[in-house]
């Protein structure tokens, strides 16, 4: 117990260094500041924080980038403020998405070829699907069978053709899970797309109630419709619907299992106040 308490204190100090420092720090520099070897520091930080030091710094930049972009700064100014090499690096950092055209939506994917693969993720076994434009489906096979998850996600594209494509999907999945950004290709009615876009503005470690999200969308009376749109999110984790909880502070339900949602939130430092 003593070692665990000491490790948490060390990692808390490392996070404090990152939050008050200028720019990113190398893994070696952070380990040295904490009096640990690089390998030991990496292992302890990942165990205590739930993500690696590199991922933590990427999340810090992601949150800062979104705040600056909401201030309507030009992309070059945002890149300069974050000490990035240019707008291309900023683009890589952000989750970006493209919606289907109204015609595609009406055809429900008719004529599209979608690749898929089951992959290992930091949160358990996951099914990842992608069009040529980007990831269009992600679900966790932790509290459900792989067959059930596959049936769920493919049913959202009833007109599409599906093919197993591990060689193409695995690099996309690894980049997305490592915090390196992802291109998304979404299909949904306009209101759902608006809700999913709003979910992308919730930073890691923060949560909103369904009513709060409805209010942020300028539709405070639409909490039920917002909840339905949140539940229909086709790309778990990447569009962070797990960050929407009940007004009581309870985590509430989750399409891929309540335990999965609890794990995702706890890894981000969010604790439920009731069940």
C-alpha positions, 0 to 999 in steps of 0.5 A: 500500500505504501508503494502505491501511495508513493507512486501516486504522489510521484505521478501527481508531481509529474502531472504538476510539472506538465501542467505548469511547464512550457511545452512538452517534456521528453519521457527521459526528462520527466523520469529524471525529474521523478527520480526513476528510470525511464522504463519504471516511470513509463510503467508507473505513470501508465498504471496510475494515470491510465494512459502513457505520458505521451498520451497525457501530453497529447490530451493536454494539447488537444484540449488547448487546441479546441479552446483556442479554435473556439476563440476563432483564432486562425489555424496558423496562430493556434499552431504557433500558440501550441508550439506545433510545427504547423497546421498539418501537425495541428490537423493530425492532433484533432479528431476530424469528421466528415458527414455523409451527403444527404443522398448517401444517408438516404441510401444508407450506404448503398454501394459502399465497401466497408472494411472491418476488423476486431482489434485489441484496444486499451479498453478491451476487444473492439470492432473497428470499421472504416470507409475509404474516408475514415472510421465509421464504426467502433464498438466494444466487445467486452460485455457483449459478444463479438457477433452481437457487436458486429450485427449492431454496427453493420445494421447501421449501414444496411446497404453497404458491403462488408469485408474483413480488412485487418491490414488496413484497419489495424493502423487506423485503430492504433493511431486512434487509440494512441491519441494520434487523431482519427478521421471519421466518416459518420452517417446520421440525421442532421440533429444527431450529427449536431449532437455528436459534434457537441460531444467532441467539445467535451474535454477528457476528464470532464462530463456533462449531463444530458440536460446540460448537453441539450442546453449547450446546443440551445435546446434545453427542452430536448434532453430526451432527444439528445439522449437518444442521439448520444446512445446512437453514436456509432464511434465509441470513444472517438466521439466521447458519448461516455462523458455524458452522465446523469444529472445526479452524477451517476454514470448511467447506461452505455450502449457497450455496457455500463462497466465499459463506461465506468472504466473509460471515465475512471481512466480519465479521472472521473468518479461517480457520486452515485449509482 
